[in-house]
Amino acid sequence: MQSTLRIHRAPLLLLGLGLTSCTTEALFTDNRAKLQTAYDQIDAGEFEEATWELEQLIVQSEHEPERYPLQRYVAAWLLARIHTDASLGRPFLTESPRAGTGVFSLQGMPSNHSRPSPIAHQMAVTYSASLGRQWFTDASEAETTAEGQSLLPEQLDEFSIRSAQAYLTLAMFTVFSRFDFSERLKEVVTGVPELKRIATCDQLMSFAGASDSMRPWIYRGVFRYLREVDEVAAYKFGIKALQTARLAQGTFTRAHKDDIEQWINEDASFDFVCGKGQCKQRVIPSEPRCLACQQTLSLDFLAVPKGRSVR
């Protein structure tokens, strides 16, 4: 259950570097305690409190950036997870109305700007994920213990930095999909070839621990890229986005569905028809079943160039 935190603090984008640094000897144990506290708070649904703990860790690490890079990487990864989930149905940040600042605040907002903003969380996702991606090399090469003790709490004993890095990529991709950043979508898909096929895309999402609410947005992002380069593959991702749209906690709107359906029905160079047995009924993407044979709409289809008869 989401926290009902009574105090409000500014997120990472607003924090300065004025926190008192821990002694070198105490730094890694203090960081580990923060990670443990944040993990427990996330598990309890106390997302604002967890955000504060993780932001403290990252800001504090600026004093000695070369020490314990794995801990601050994990903090950035956890922040990206918090803000991704919050942007998909459970927001708690408020977008700042101050012109030109480009930052977000939880305090002192006028009543007409006090509603939580998914956009604020999407911006926080890109910031947190960018930090994690920036720190990946140092974190992946770093020691996992100090003075004979693990740098991570027991809850993160099975932490995989490769899985976390895949998550950060997909978290940013989800934001790009929601904002329709076509060039950024292209950069990610061309750089991560696993995204181009349904089977390997699903495997990547499972490996990364992507939430169900991210899935329709990931499918949509791949669809929007592929429809310019491979229409048959794009159709598959469009159908998957429609089939999973309900998982996006209300963020995948009718307009997003209409965009996919219009492309399948009108804009594509192919007619997509049911491929089950002898059925050749044209696919109606808004319908869950084939109108002729009543089979559940699936990826079993034929792509027929428009103007050519179906045999």
N, C-alpha and C positions, 0 to 999 in steps of 0.2 A: 504494500500500500504506500502511496506517495506520502512523503513527509509533510507535516504541517509546521515547518520551521518558523519560529517566531522572530528570529533575527535575520537580517539581510546583509550580505556582504558583496562587494564588487567581484566579478569574475576575473579570470586571469588577464584579460586584455587591459584591465585597469590597475592591476596591482603594481606597486613600485618595488624597489629592491631594498626597502628599509628594514626588512626583518632582521633580527639579530641572528648571526650565524652561529651554528653549533660548533663546538670544538671539533677538531678533526677526528678525535677518538670517538666522539659520541654521534657523529654525523650519520654513519651508516645504520646504527641502531635506531636513531630518531626517524630516519627515512623509512626503515622497515616497519616501525610502529605506525607511522602514518599510512603506509600501504595496507597494513593489517586492519587498521581502523576504517579506512575508506572501503576496503573490500567487504567488511562486515556491514557497513552502512548501506552499501549498494544492495547487498543481499537482503537487508531489512527494508529497502525502498526509501531510504533516507538520502536522496540524491543530492540535495543542496549541501548537506553536511559533508558528504563524500567529496563533492566538488571542492569545497573549501580546504579539506585536508590535502588533496592532490595538488591544488594550486600552491599551497604553502610549500610543499615539497619541491615543486619545480622552481619557484622563485628563490627559495633558500639555496638551491643547487647552483644558482648563478654565481655565488661567491666562490665556489670551487668546481667549475664545470668539468674538470678532468677527472673528478673523483666519483666513483659509483655511477657511471652512465647508465647501467642497466636499470637502476632504481628510477631514475627520472624518465627513462623510456617507458617503463611499465606505467608510471603515473600518467604520461601523455596518452598511452593506449587506453587506460581506464577512463580518462576524461573523454576521449573520443567515443567510447562505448556509451557513457552516460549521456552525452549530448546528442548522439545519434538516436538513441531510444527516446529521449525527451522531444526531439524534433518530430518524431513520428507518433505523437499522441499524448505526451505527458510533459509539456513545457513548463518551466519555472522561471526562466530568464525573461526580462522585460527589455524590449528594444528602446534605446535611448532616443528621445525626440530632439536632442540638441543637434542643430544643423552642423554638418561638417565634421563631427567627431568620429563617426564610423565605428563607435564602440557601444557597449551595452552596459546597463547598470540595473541593480536590483533595489536601489534605494532612492528616495526622494522624487519619485515620478509623479506627475500630476495624475489625477484620477482617470482622465481620458487616455492615458498612456500606460495604465497599470496592468493591462491584460497580458499574461504570458505570451511570448512571441516564439513560434517555431523558427522564424528566420534568425533570431538571435542565436538559437542553438545550432542552426546550420552553419553560421559563421564561426561559432566556437568549434564545431567539428573540423572545419578546414584548418583552423589555427592549431588545434591539438594534434591533428593528424600530420600536419606539416612539421611540427616539432618532432614527433616520433620518427617520421621518415628522415629528417635531418640527423637524428641521433642514432639511426639504425646501425651504421657501421661500427661506431664506437661501442654501442651496447652489445652487438653480436660478438665482438672480440674481447669484451671485458670479462674479468673474473666474476664468478657467481658467488664467491665466498670472501669474507674478510675476517681475519683473526680467528679462523676456524669456524665461523658462523655463516649460515646462508644469508645472502643479501635480501632475499624475498621471504615473506611470511609463509607459514605452512600451507595456507590456502592456495598459494601459487606454486607449489612444488612441481606441478606438471606444466608450468608456463612454457610455451614454445614461442620463441621470438619470430620464427618464420610464419607461424599461424597469426601472430599479432600483426606482423607487417602486411600480410594478406588482408587482414581486417581493416587496417588503416587505408589501404588502397580502395577497398570496397566501400568504406564509409565516405571517402571523398567522392567516389564515383556516384554514390547515392545522391549526394548534394548536387553534383553536376547534372544528374538526370532530372532532379526536381527543378533546377534553374534553367534547364535546356541549354547548357553550355556545350554546344556541339563540338567545338574544337577541343575542349578538354575531354569530352567523351571519346573522341577519335584518338587522342593521345593515350588514354588508358587502354582502350580495346586493342589498339595496334601494339601496345607494349605488353599486354597480358593476353596472349593468344588463346588461353584456356576459356576466355569469355565468349569466344565465337561459336562454340558448340554447346547445346543444351546440357549434354551429359557432363562435360568437363566444367562448365559454368556451375552446375549444381554441386559438383565435387569440390570446387574452389570455395563456394559459399559455406559448405559444411566444414571444410578444413579451417576456414577463417573464423567459424563460429558466428556467422552473420545471422541476425535475428530474422524471424519470419517476416516482420514488417518491412525489412529492407528488400526482400526478394522481388516484389513487383517493380520496385524502382530500378533495381539492377537489370531485370529483364527489359524494362522500358528503355533504359539507357543504351543497352546493346541493340535493341530494335531500332532506335533512332539513328544509330550509326550505320547499321547494316542495310537499312532500306535504301541507302545511297550506293551501296557497293555489291550487295548480294540479297536480292529481294526474296528468294526462297528461304534463305536462312532467317531473314528479317521477319517473315511471316510466323515462323516458329516462336520467336521471342515475343512477338506481339500477342500471339495466342496465350503464351505462358503468363505474360503480364496481365491480361484480362482474367485469366483463370485464378490468379493469386491476388487480384486487386483488393479483395476483402480483407486480406491480412495487413494492409497498410494503415489500419486504425483510422479510416476516414480521410486520410491525406491524399489518396488516389481518387480524384474526383471524376464526375461524369465527363467533364471536359477532357481529361486525360484518356478516358476510355473512348470518347468520340474521335479523338485524334487517331488512335490505332484503328478503330473500325472504319473510319473514312478511307484510310490508306488501303486497307484490305479490300474494301468494297469498290472504291473508285480510282484511287491514285496509282495503285500498283500496276505493273505491266502484265500481270498474270491474273487469271481467274483461279481461285483456289477452290477445289471441289473435293467432296468426300471421297476417300480412297478405300473405303471398306467394301470388300466384295465387288459386286457389280454396280454399287451405288455411285452415281456421278452428280449428286446434288451439289449445287454451289454452296460453299460455306457461308453461313450468316454468323459473323463473329459475336453478335450480341445474344445469340441463342446458345444455350448449353448443350443442345443435342442437334444432330442432323435432322432437318425437317422431313426428310424422306424415309430414312431407315431407323431413325430414333436412337442411333448409337450416340454415346457421349462424344462430344467434340474432342478430338485428340490431334496428335501430330501426324496421324495417318491420313495423308492428303495427296492430291495431285495438283501440280502447278501447270496450268494450260495458258499459253500466250493468248491474250485477248484477241478476239476475232477468229480464233480457231475452234472448230467444233470438238466436243469431248466424245471420245469413242470408248 
